[in-house]
Amino acid sequence: MAEKLEAVKVLYCGVCSLPAEYCEFGQDFEKCKPWLIENAPEVYPHLIPKDADGNEVDKVTEKLQRAGIASGSADGAVLSTSKEGTSTGKEEVKRLPGGKVKKKDKKEVIIEKVVRNKRKCVTIVKGLDLFGVKLNDASKKLGKKFASGASVVKGPTEKEQVDVQGDISYDIVEFITDTWPEVPESAIYFIEDGRKVPAA
């Protein structure tokens, strides 16, 4: 009678969930390396760090070096690292596809009056959310104050903004600074003839 075959036990990576033998072909091999050294050293023996004599480095020393605590010289000086764990001190810059650098949004409120159908006006208020104002509450308060329709919509840049029916630019700056004291008057701008003009 033929021998009964046993099922093969496969070790799957805890980071990328591929079998450990295939991690090097995945997208996150650099992220997988610490997990592989810890849990599957026999699969990738070349990943195990060795000292000058060719002996494997103690795991505790390796962990301390990763954390930046191990001594860097004979006198026991401690390495200093930043929050990211790098000792270079440079901040990581978020890059968009194509190598462009993502800019942080300036904390400012922009008020723009748009005329539609030659007579109807819509006042657009952008940037209130950067000061911690909930846009749904802002639209309700603006609608009640100016007795008009107000709603939260996504603008052309995919950011939410408050649209208020009617030309309310004459009184809106005072209302915003009184209702939300965290919004300074110096951070409020109007768009007039395609130019940004400070409200103050």
HURA-V284544 format. One record per backbone hydrogen bond with DSSP energy under -1.0 kcal/mol. NH is the residue of the N-H (numbers start at 1). CO is the residue of the C=O. If there is no record, write none. Layout:
BEGIN
nh->NH co->CO
nh->NH co->CO
END
This chain:
BEGIN
nh->13 co->18
nh->20 co->11
nh->22 co->19
nh->25 co->22
nh->26 co->23
nh->32 co->28
nh->33 co->29
nh->36 co->32
nh->37 co->33
nh->38 co->34
nh->39 co->35
nh->40 co->36
nh->43 co->40
nh->44 co->40
nh->47 co->44
nh->51 co->55
nh->54 co->51
nh->57 co->49
nh->62 co->58
nh->63 co->59
nh->64 co->60
nh->65 co->61
nh->66 co->62
nh->67 co->63
nh->69 co->64
nh->72 co->77
nh->76 co->73
nh->82 co->86
nh->85 co->82
nh->96 co->100
nh->99 co->96
nh->102 co->94
nh->108 co->106
nh->109 co->187
nh->110 co->126
nh->111 co->189
nh->112 co->124
nh->114 co->122
nh->116 co->120
nh->120 co->116
nh->122 co->114
nh->123 co->164
nh->124 co->112
nh->125 co->162
nh->126 co->110
nh->131 co->128
nh->132 co->129
nh->133 co->128
nh->138 co->134
nh->139 co->135
nh->140 co->136
nh->141 co->137
nh->142 co->138
nh->143 co->139
nh->144 co->140
nh->145 co->141
nh->146 co->142
nh->148 co->143
nh->151 co->163
nh->153 co->161
nh->155 co->159
nh->158 co->155
nh->161 co->153
nh->162 co->125
nh->163 co->151
nh->164 co->123
nh->165 co->149
nh->166 co->121
nh->168 co->166
nh->171 co->168
nh->172 co->168
nh->175 co->171
nh->176 co->172
nh->177 co->173
nh->178 co->174
nh->179 co->175
nh->180 co->176
nh->183 co->180
nh->187 co->184
nh->188 co->185
nh->189 co->109
nh->190 co->197
nh->191 co->111
nh->192 co->195
nh->195 co->192
nh->197 co->190
nh->199 co->188
END
